[in-house]
Amino acid sequence: MRVLLLLLFVFTQDCYCGDSTTLYISRGTTTHLKCPIDTKNCGELHSVKWFKGLERIGVASGDGSFTQVEGSEKERLRIEFKTGKSVLLEIKSVRIEDEDLYSCEITYLEPTETCDTSDEYKINLSVVVSPSIVSIMHKDGTIIRNGSTIGPLKEGHRLETVCLVHGARPKPIVGWYRNGRKLTHQIPSSDENSGLHDVQSNLSLTLSRHELGSILECRISTTPNESILSMQIYIDLEVRPTKIHLSGVKSHVVEGSKVLLQCQVEGARPAANISWYNSSKLIDELNELTTISTNAHPKSDGTYETVSQMIFTATRFENNALIRCEADNVVMRNEMDKPLHDTIPLEVLYPPLVVVKPDNFTVNETGEFLLFCEYDANPVSLQSVRWLQNHTVLNLNQSRFDGGNPELTALLVRNATREDSGTYVCELSNQVGTGMSERGIVVDVQYKPSVLIRFEPPSPIIENDRVNVTLHCDVVDGNPRKLLKVQWMINGDVLTELPECNDDAFEDGNDDDSSEDYETKIQKNQNYFCFIDPTKILLQNVNREFLGNYSCRGYNAAGWGQKSEQKLLNVYYEPGNASLTVSPPIPLKRKSMTLRCSVDDKGNPPSTRFHWLRGEDPVKDIVSSEWIIDPVSLHSRNNFSCYAINDGGNGTMATINVEVQVAPTFISTLPQYSGFLYSEPKIMLTCRIECVPKCSIYWFLDGEEISNLNERYFINETSIAADTSTGDFESVLSELHFNLSAWSNKRLNILKDSANYTCSSSNNSVGLGVRSVTSFGVEYPPENVTVSQQEVQVVEGRTPPRVLCSASAHPAPKYQWKRWDTNEVFVRNSPVLTFPNGLNRTDKGIYSCIVENKHGNNVANITMNILYAPNCTITRKEEDGEDTLICVADGNPEDYQYIWEFSSENETDINKKLDYKTRNKKSYLILGDVPQKRVYICRSNNTVGTGSQCEISVEGHLLWWNKLWSLAPYIIVSLVVICLIAVIILICIIICLCRRRRKRSSKSMEKSLVDNKPNDPGAEPCENYENLPFHGLQNPPSKSLKPSDFDEELDGVVYADLDDENYGPINYKQASMYQHIKFKRNNQK
């Protein structure tokens, strides 16, 4: 009895696992609070209770069979039990009022010494509500969008903004940051309503350069697990420039060089505007002589560095100039500040600027002339002086030159020659460079002319144009170049001299530059032709008579010059009359003919080209005097014309008419074969023959002419005119019609009416007749289709004999073999059906030979029968109440015979004859007693042979009365065990009844029942009393037992039974267990 009581003694122990943890859960979601259990170190679990603050809200049994939630929110609570791991408290649709400290209390049946009993497991549940509104506003309440830019604002502006967070939980922390650093210029405030917090932070900031390129950020943080919300704004701040610097020239520049001045302005936003000044004059950016480019580059602090470059070519006019750069922006203009500026002086060194005098000078040969050279330069001292004549430097070392050096820049030239004529310029050099006079002095030295004759229009001249030709006597060299007289010559003889005046009129000094007017000269010379231009003479209506070599000679103030070279005036004129011939006189079609064109007077230049016409159409690709046409065609029957041509014009045309004849020739012949269906109602043969002069056409049947009196045929003959579209001359079309009404059965006979028909023509004057033969065939569809075998039997895997298909048809038919049931084509274009690879059982069926030509088709069939040995299958089923094996064979033919056998490992009589029956081509074997496992084998055969065997495995079995005796020992043992179990159960029931009666008599223990919560030891006994559904638990005393109370019977500690009405508080159990363990240790000592 003592042992039984010890086995039923239950110890309970609370296990508290660590300090409380905080869990952040979003409102409206479902969360699971986990209470971990440690069955490995603490033993079997007795129960788990969940508390919200001090209120119990749920309890679960140790095995998870019972769970219960309590309180006003129990509809949203559920306890989920995970054996051996944890107990979960599920809270659905989390609300703000769910926020509290949750704890779980764990009780073990018999905790071990290694069990951690330090504290209960606590979870601080914090409900998270995301803000409903997060915004940034101006002081006046205007919303500022996240990521937007405010401005532009000026430096010194007072910025006041508010960051508002509405409807958040827990209370968020709101702060302003600039580039990641928190600002101190902010005032936070908050308000709470219905558990939700409204927080705002006011920012008041005076804008300075610190805000350049920075980001103002409002950060909102709620829980450690939640990411920080961020709202950002960008400040577009405008500030004035802080620095200006002008650079580019250190000492001086040289005229003509590119000068680059750079003005650099820093610290401005927006970018600074830069202006350039030459002294006090603004330099226009559109000035073509100056290039100004300005670029603004953003800096890391948000300001701009503006760089303006002015490029210009230095000239003497910029010498001693002051170049100034000014910079400002909108901030300075609004504040009325003066622009920043920087100045740089310029010194320009430039080469001499040269001027020569006089502008021009005229002198006779052997005279002298003086030229002056003046200049302006920086520096003034010269390094060299040069005089150039027509861009060529003069060698002043000759004795006839004076001056031309740095001390005397003027040049004196003595004993002038014609080579001294030209333009003189002066070139001076200093240390900077060289200067040359823009204008030169034109020196004119006079001498006698040399001339050249010229025709206008130029030679050659076409006579038919009847043009006028002007002869010019052009001066090639001479000074002055104006001619006063000209002599004109042809073929070396003087033609005339112009002008026709008295010699007194051409005395020295009496030319067009004389002070006498025109009327005075006419009156003086009494001759109008004295004042015409002598350098031109006009030839009117030039023809072949003006052909010759012309020359001229000129006279100026220096005298008569040399005669010019002779020049030919060439006059072109057209060829004479043409003549045309053709060979042969009568051309034939498809032969060749030659046209020849000739002319006696070939003109000037001599004619080598001819123009041809066919009818009225020009022939562009023939230009020779002979035209060969090969072959002659219908287009050759026409009028042909020709004439000679040269650069002087076209000669007179000649024309001839050409007639062409044609020997008999087929245009359309009879085909080699003409086939017609025997039942065709209309049959006709045609041929067409081209012949000029006309010819006749005749028809022949197998060499005999078909007469017009033959009633079986009639002939139609038609004359056809020439056709230019096809090139055919006049032709004859003949049609041979079959009068089938006069034929037997009014249709063709397939055996008799095949023959040769001939179309033949007569001769004409230019050729022999022609003939064409066709083989006439009577056609009909396939008939009399036969096969060599109508049924073929073959053993599977073997090759059947060839099957030949034959038929009668015209034209010759095509053969193909198809399988009737699948329409699969086996053989194409062959009458023979073969299977070289043999056949299998799936190839059996009907095969069709299909014979067809263009008039129809016909079919003949054969049957293919495939023979093969049978295969079998065995099935097991009940037949007439008997366990039966059925063997079914599949083969061709179906004259099956069956043989049954069996095999077994432990049986010796395996050759025992089996009793089986055969009906409906199936074999039936009735199974009786099968003492051991057997494999039954069935074999089948037919006339082809024996097929493969089939088998089935059958487990050993006996009839039921035979089986019962073998199980007798097992039945006896089972009955004995059942009796023992019944006795044990009866004893347990008696013991339980006795103990229950003893517990009910212990009324003194009922008064001390208390149920103190683990975290509230001062609570009243009845206030915290709880009932759990664990039957057999005894009511505990109100205080812990002393060591002396643990007697040998242990009656006072038996309280953890199956009665849910008797259950002691957890604290009492822990204290009693501790006293019991301490008592045992003291006794051991």
Secondary structure in CASP SS format (residue, H / E / C, confidence):
PFRMAT SS
TARGET T0000
AUTHOR 0000-0000-0000
METHOD secondary structure of the structure
MODEL  1
M C 1.00
R H 1.00
V H 1.00
L H 1.00
L H 1.00
L H 1.00
L H 1.00
L H 1.00
F C 1.00
V C 1.00
F C 1.00
T C 1.00
Q E 1.00
D E 1.00
C C 1.00
Y C 1.00
C C 1.00
G C 1.00
D C 1.00
S C 1.00
T E 1.00
T E 1.00
L E 1.00
Y E 1.00
I E 1.00
S E 1.00
R C 1.00
G C 1.00
T C 1.00
T C 1.00
T E 1.00
H E 1.00
L E 1.00
K E 1.00
C E 1.00
P E 1.00
I C 1.00
D C 1.00
T H 1.00
K H 1.00
N H 1.00
C H 1.00
G C 1.00
E C 1.00
L E 1.00
H E 1.00
S E 1.00
V E 1.00
K E 1.00
W E 1.00
F E 1.00
K E 1.00
G C 1.00
L C 1.00
E E 1.00
R E 1.00
I E 1.00
G E 1.00
V E 1.00
A E 1.00
S E 1.00
G C 1.00
D C 1.00
G C 1.00
S C 1.00
F C 1.00
T E 1.00
Q E 1.00
V E 1.00
E C 1.00
G C 1.00
S C 1.00
E C 1.00
K H 1.00
E H 1.00
R H 1.00
L E 1.00
R E 1.00
I E 1.00
E E 1.00
F E 1.00
K E 1.00
T C 1.00
G C 1.00
K C 1.00
S E 1.00
V E 1.00
L E 1.00
L E 1.00
E E 1.00
I E 1.00
K C 1.00
S C 1.00
V C 1.00
R C 1.00
I H 1.00
E H 1.00
D H 1.00
E C 1.00
D E 1.00
L E 1.00
Y E 1.00
S E 1.00
C E 1.00
E E 1.00
I E 1.00
T E 1.00
Y E 1.00
L C 1.00
E C 1.00
P C 1.00
T C 1.00
E C 1.00
T C 1.00
C C 1.00
D C 1.00
T C 1.00
S C 1.00
D C 1.00
E C 1.00
Y E 1.00
K E 1.00
I E 1.00
N E 1.00
L E 1.00
S E 1.00
V E 1.00
V E 1.00
V E 1.00
S C 1.00
P C 1.00
S C 1.00
I E 1.00
V E 1.00
S E 1.00
I E 1.00
M E 1.00
H E 1.00
K C 1.00
D C 1.00
G C 1.00
T C 1.00
I E 1.00
I E 1.00
R C 1.00
N C 1.00
G C 1.00
S C 1.00
T E 1.00
I E 1.00
G E 1.00
P E 1.00
L E 1.00
K E 1.00
E C 1.00
G C 1.00
H C 1.00
R E 1.00
L E 1.00
E E 1.00
T E 1.00
V E 1.00
C E 1.00
L E 1.00
V E 1.00
H E 1.00
G E 1.00
A E 1.00
R E 1.00
P C 1.00
K C 1.00
P C 1.00
I E 1.00
V E 1.00
G E 1.00
W E 1.00
Y E 1.00
R E 1.00
N C 1.00
G C 1.00
R E 1.00
K E 1.00
L C 1.00
T C 1.00
H C 1.00
Q E 1.00
I E 1.00
P E 1.00
S E 1.00
S E 1.00
D E 1.00
E E 1.00
N E 1.00
S C 1.00
G C 1.00
L E 1.00
H E 1.00
D E 1.00
V E 1.00
Q E 1.00
S E 1.00
N E 1.00
L E 1.00
S E 1.00
L E 1.00
T E 1.00
L C 1.00
S C 1.00
R H 1.00
H H 1.00
E H 1.00
L C 1.00
G C 1.00
S C 1.00
I E 1.00
L E 1.00
E E 1.00
C E 1.00
R E 1.00
I E 1.00
S E 1.00
T C 1.00
T C 1.00
P C 1.00
N C 1.00
E C 1.00
S C 1.00
I C 1.00
L E 1.00
S E 1.00
M E 1.00
Q E 1.00
I E 1.00
Y E 1.00
I E 1.00
D E 1.00
L E 1.00
E E 1.00
V E 1.00
R C 1.00
P C 1.00
T C 1.00
K E 1.00
I E 1.00
H E 1.00
L E 1.00
S E 1.00
G C 1.00
V C 1.00
K C 1.00
S C 1.00
H C 1.00
V E 1.00
V E 1.00
E C 1.00
G C 1.00
S C 1.00
K E 1.00
V E 1.00
L E 1.00
L E 1.00
Q E 1.00
C E 1.00
Q E 1.00
V E 1.00
E E 1.00
G E 1.00
A E 1.00
R E 1.00
P C 1.00
A C 1.00
A C 1.00
N E 1.00
I E 1.00
S E 1.00
W E 1.00
Y E 1.00
N E 1.00
S C 1.00
S C 1.00
K E 1.00
L E 1.00
I C 1.00
D C 1.00
E C 1.00
L C 1.00
N C 1.00
E C 1.00
L C 1.00
T E 1.00
T E 1.00
I E 1.00
S E 1.00
T E 1.00
N E 1.00
A E 1.00
H E 1.00
P E 1.00
K C 1.00
S C 1.00
D C 1.00
G C 1.00
T C 1.00
Y E 1.00
E E 1.00
T E 1.00
V E 1.00
S E 1.00
Q E 1.00
M E 1.00
I E 1.00
F E 1.00
T E 1.00
A C 1.00
T C 1.00
R H 1.00
F H 1.00
E H 1.00
N C 1.00
N C 1.00
A C 1.00
L E 1.00
I E 1.00
R E 1.00
C E 1.00
E E 1.00
A E 1.00
D E 1.00
N C 1.00
V H 1.00
V H 1.00
M H 1.00
R H 1.00
N H 1.00
E C 1.00
M C 1.00
D C 1.00
K C 1.00
P C 1.00
L E 1.00
H E 1.00
D E 1.00
T E 1.00
I E 1.00
P E 1.00
L C 1.00
E C 1.00
V E 1.00
L E 1.00
Y E 1.00
P E 1.00
P E 1.00
L E 1.00
V E 1.00
V E 1.00
V E 1.00
K E 1.00
P C 1.00
D C 1.00
N E 1.00
F E 1.00
T E 1.00
V E 1.00
N E 1.00
E C 1.00
T C 1.00
G C 1.00
E C 1.00
F E 1.00
L E 1.00
L E 1.00
F E 1.00
C E 1.00
E E 1.00
Y E 1.00
D E 1.00
A E 1.00
N E 1.00
P C 1.00
V C 1.00
S C 1.00
L C 1.00
Q C 1.00
S E 1.00
V E 1.00
R E 1.00
W E 1.00
L E 1.00
Q E 1.00
N C 1.00
H C 1.00
T E 1.00
V E 1.00
L C 1.00
N C 1.00
L C 1.00
N C 1.00
Q C 1.00
S C 1.00
R C 1.00
F E 1.00
D E 1.00
G E 1.00
G C 1.00
N C 1.00
P C 1.00
E C 1.00
L C 1.00
T C 1.00
A C 1.00
L E 1.00
L E 1.00
V E 1.00
R C 1.00
N C 1.00
A C 1.00
T C 1.00
R H 1.00
E H 1.00
D H 1.00
S C 1.00
G E 1.00
T E 1.00
Y E 1.00
V E 1.00
C E 1.00
E E 1.00
L E 1.00
S E 1.00
N C 1.00
Q C 1.00
V C 1.00
G C 1.00
T E 1.00
G E 1.00
M E 1.00
S C 1.00
E C 1.00
R C 1.00
G C 1.00
I E 1.00
V E 1.00
V E 1.00
D E 1.00
V E 1.00
Q E 1.00
Y E 1.00
K E 1.00
P E 1.00
S E 1.00
V E 1.00
L E 1.00
I E 1.00
R E 1.00
F E 1.00
E E 1.00
P C 1.00
P C 1.00
S C 1.00
P C 1.00
I E 1.00
I E 1.00
E H 1.00
N H 1.00
D H 1.00
R C 1.00
V C 1.00
N C 1.00
V E 1.00
T E 1.00
L E 1.00
H E 1.00
C E 1.00
D E 1.00
V E 1.00
V E 1.00
D E 1.00
G E 1.00
N E 1.00
P C 1.00
R C 1.00
K C 1.00
L C 1.00
L C 1.00
K E 1.00
V E 1.00
Q E 1.00
W E 1.00
M E 1.00
I E 1.00
N C 1.00
G C 1.00
D E 1.00
V E 1.00
L E 1.00
T E 1.00
E E 1.00
L E 1.00
P C 1.00
E C 1.00
C C 1.00
N C 1.00
D H 1.00
D H 1.00
A H 1.00
F H 1.00
E C 1.00
D C 1.00
G C 1.00
N C 1.00
D C 1.00
D C 1.00
D C 1.00
S C 1.00
S C 1.00
E C 1.00
D C 1.00
Y H 1.00
E H 1.00
T H 1.00
K H 1.00
I H 1.00
Q H 1.00
K H 1.00
N H 1.00
Q C 1.00
N C 1.00
Y H 1.00
F H 1.00
C H 1.00
F H 1.00
I C 1.00
D C 1.00
P C 1.00
T C 1.00
K E 1.00
I E 1.00
L E 1.00
L E 1.00
Q C 1.00
N C 1.00
V C 1.00
N C 1.00
R H 1.00
E H 1.00
F H 1.00
L C 1.00
G E 1.00
N E 1.00
Y E 1.00
S E 1.00
C E 1.00
R E 1.00
G E 1.00
Y E 1.00
N E 1.00
A C 1.00
A C 1.00
G E 1.00
W E 1.00
G C 1.00
Q E 1.00
K C 1.00
S C 1.00
E C 1.00
Q C 1.00
K E 1.00
L E 1.00
L E 1.00
N C 1.00
V E 1.00
Y E 1.00
Y E 1.00
E C 1.00
P C 1.00
G C 1.00
N E 1.00
A E 1.00
S E 1.00
L E 1.00
T E 1.00
V E 1.00
S E 1.00
P C 1.00
P C 1.00
I C 1.00
P C 1.00
L E 1.00
K C 1.00
R C 1.00
K C 1.00
S C 1.00
M E 1.00
T E 1.00
L E 1.00
R E 1.00
C E 1.00
S E 1.00
V E 1.00
D C 1.00
D C 1.00
K C 1.00
G C 1.00
N E 1.00
P C 1.00
P C 1.00
S C 1.00
T C 1.00
R E 1.00
F E 1.00
H E 1.00
W E 1.00
L E 1.00
R E 1.00
G C 1.00
E C 1.00
D E 1.00
P E 1.00
V E 1.00
K C 1.00
D C 1.00
I C 1.00
V C 1.00
S C 1.00
S C 1.00
E E 1.00
W E 1.00
I E 1.00
I E 1.00
D C 1.00
P C 1.00
V C 1.00
S C 1.00
L H 1.00
H H 1.00
S H 1.00
R C 1.00
N C 1.00
N E 1.00
F E 1.00
S E 1.00
C E 1.00
Y E 1.00
A E 1.00
I E 1.00
N E 1.00
D C 1.00
G C 1.00
G E 1.00
N E 1.00
G C 1.00
T E 1.00
M C 1.00
A E 1.00
T E 1.00
I E 1.00
N E 1.00
V C 1.00
E C 1.00
V C 1.00
Q E 1.00
V E 1.00
A E 1.00
P E 1.00
T E 1.00
F E 1.00
I E 1.00
S E 1.00
T C 1.00
L C 1.00
P C 1.00
Q C 1.00
Y E 1.00
S E 1.00
G E 1.00
F E 1.00
L E 1.00
Y C 1.00
S C 1.00
E C 1.00
P C 1.00
K C 1.00
I C 1.00
M E 1.00
L E 1.00
T E 1.00
C E 1.00
R E 1.00
I E 1.00
E E 1.00
C E 1.00
V E 1.00
P C 1.00
K C 1.00
C C 1.00
S C 1.00
I E 1.00
Y E 1.00
W E 1.00
F E 1.00
L E 1.00
D C 1.00
G C 1.00
E E 1.00
E E 1.00
I C 1.00
S C 1.00
N C 1.00
L C 1.00
N C 1.00
E C 1.00
R C 1.00
Y E 1.00
F E 1.00
I E 1.00
N E 1.00
E E 1.00
T E 1.00
S E 1.00
I E 1.00
A C 1.00
A C 1.00
D E 1.00
T C 1.00
S C 1.00
T C 1.00
G C 1.00
D E 1.00
F C 1.00
E C 1.00
S E 1.00
V E 1.00
L E 1.00
S E 1.00
E E 1.00
L E 1.00
H E 1.00
F E 1.00
N C 1.00
L H 1.00
S H 1.00
A H 1.00
W C 1.00
S H 1.00
N H 1.00
K H 1.00
R C 1.00
L C 1.00
N C 1.00
I C 1.00
L C 1.00
K C 1.00
D C 1.00
S C 1.00
A E 1.00
N E 1.00
Y E 1.00
T E 1.00
C E 1.00
S E 1.00
S E 1.00
S C 1.00
N C 1.00
N E 1.00
S C 1.00
V C 1.00
G E 1.00
L C 1.00
G C 1.00
V C 1.00
R E 1.00
S E 1.00
V E 1.00
T E 1.00
S E 1.00
F E 1.00
G E 1.00
V E 1.00
E E 1.00
Y E 1.00
P E 1.00
P E 1.00
E E 1.00
N E 1.00
V E 1.00
T E 1.00
V E 1.00
S C 1.00
Q C 1.00
Q C 1.00
E E 1.00
V E 1.00
Q E 1.00
V E 1.00
V E 1.00
E C 1.00
G C 1.00
R C 1.00
T C 1.00
P C 1.00
P C 1.00
R C 1.00
V E 1.00
L E 1.00
C E 1.00
S E 1.00
A E 1.00
S E 1.00
A E 1.00
H E 1.00
P C 1.00
A C 1.00
P C 1.00
K E 1.00
Y E 1.00
Q E 1.00
W E 1.00
K E 1.00
R E 1.00
W C 1.00
D C 1.00
T C 1.00
N C 1.00
E C 1.00
V E 1.00
F E 1.00
V E 1.00
R E 1.00
N C 1.00
S C 1.00
P C 1.00
V E 1.00
L E 1.00
T C 1.00
F C 1.00
P C 1.00
N C 1.00
G C 1.00
L C 1.00
N C 1.00
R H 1.00
T H 1.00
D H 1.00
K C 1.00
G E 1.00
I E 1.00
Y E 1.00
S E 1.00
C E 1.00
I E 1.00
V E 1.00
E E 1.00
N E 1.00
K C 1.00
H C 1.00
G E 1.00
N E 1.00
N E 1.00
V E 1.00
A E 1.00
N E 1.00
I E 1.00
T E 1.00
M E 1.00
N E 1.00
I E 1.00
L E 1.00
Y E 1.00
A E 1.00
P E 1.00
N E 1.00
C E 1.00
T E 1.00
I E 1.00
T E 1.00
R E 1.00
K E 1.00
E E 1.00
E E 1.00
D C 1.00
G C 1.00
E E 1.00
D E 1.00
T E 1.00
L E 1.00
I E 1.00
C E 1.00
V E 1.00
A E 1.00
D E 1.00
G E 1.00
N E 1.00
P C 1.00
E C 1.00
D C 1.00
Y C 1.00
Q E 1.00
Y E 1.00
I E 1.00
W E 1.00
E E 1.00
F E 1.00
S E 1.00
S C 1.00
E C 1.00
N C 1.00
E C 1.00
T C 1.00
D C 1.00
I C 1.00
N C 1.00
K C 1.00
K C 1.00
L C 1.00
D C 1.00
Y E 1.00
K E 1.00
T E 1.00
R E 1.00
N C 1.00
K C 1.00
K E 1.00
S E 1.00
Y E 1.00
L E 1.00
I E 1.00
L C 1.00
G C 1.00
D C 1.00
V E 1.00
P C 1.00
Q C 1.00
K C 1.00
R E 1.00
V E 1.00
Y E 1.00
I E 1.00
C E 1.00
R E 1.00
S E 1.00
N E 1.00
N C 1.00
T C 1.00
V C 1.00
G C 1.00
T E 1.00
G C 1.00
S C 1.00
Q C 1.00
C E 1.00
E E 1.00
I E 1.00
S E 1.00
V E 1.00
E C 1.00
G C 1.00
H E 1.00
L C 1.00
L C 1.00
W H 1.00
W H 1.00
N H 1.00
K H 1.00
L H 1.00
W H 1.00
S H 1.00
L C 1.00
A H 1.00
P H 1.00
Y H 1.00
I H 1.00
I H 1.00
V H 1.00
S H 1.00
L H 1.00
V H 1.00
V H 1.00
I H 1.00
C H 1.00
L H 1.00
I H 1.00
A H 1.00
V H 1.00
I H 1.00
I H 1.00
L H 1.00
I H 1.00
C H 1.00
I H 1.00
I H 1.00
I H 1.00
C H 1.00
L H 1.00
C H 1.00
R H 1.00
R H 1.00
R H 1.00
R H 1.00
K H 1.00
R H 1.00
S C 1.00
S C 1.00
K C 1.00
S C 1.00
M C 1.00
E H 1.00
K H 1.00
S H 1.00
L C 1.00
V C 1.00
D C 1.00
N C 1.00
K E 1.00
P C 1.00
N C 1.00
D E 1.00
P C 1.00
G C 1.00
A C 1.00
E C 1.00
P C 1.00
C C 1.00
E C 1.00
N C 1.00
Y C 1.00
E C 1.00
N C 1.00
L C 1.00
P C 1.00
F C 1.00
H C 1.00
G E 1.00
L E 1.00
Q C 1.00
N C 1.00
P C 1.00
P C 1.00
S C 1.00
K C 1.00
S C 1.00
L C 1.00
K C 1.00
P H 1.00
S H 1.00
D H 1.00
F C 1.00
D C 1.00
E C 1.00
E C 1.00
L C 1.00
D H 1.00
G H 1.00
V H 1.00
V C 1.00
Y C 1.00
A E 1.00
D E 1.00
L E 1.00
D E 1.00
D C 1.00
E C 1.00
N C 1.00
Y C 1.00
G C 1.00
P C 1.00
I H 1.00
N H 1.00
Y H 1.00
K H 1.00
Q H 1.00
A H 1.00
S H 1.00
M H 1.00
Y H 1.00
Q H 1.00
H H 1.00
I H 1.00
K H 1.00
F H 1.00
K H 1.00
R H 1.00
N H 1.00
N H 1.00
Q H 1.00
K C 1.00
END
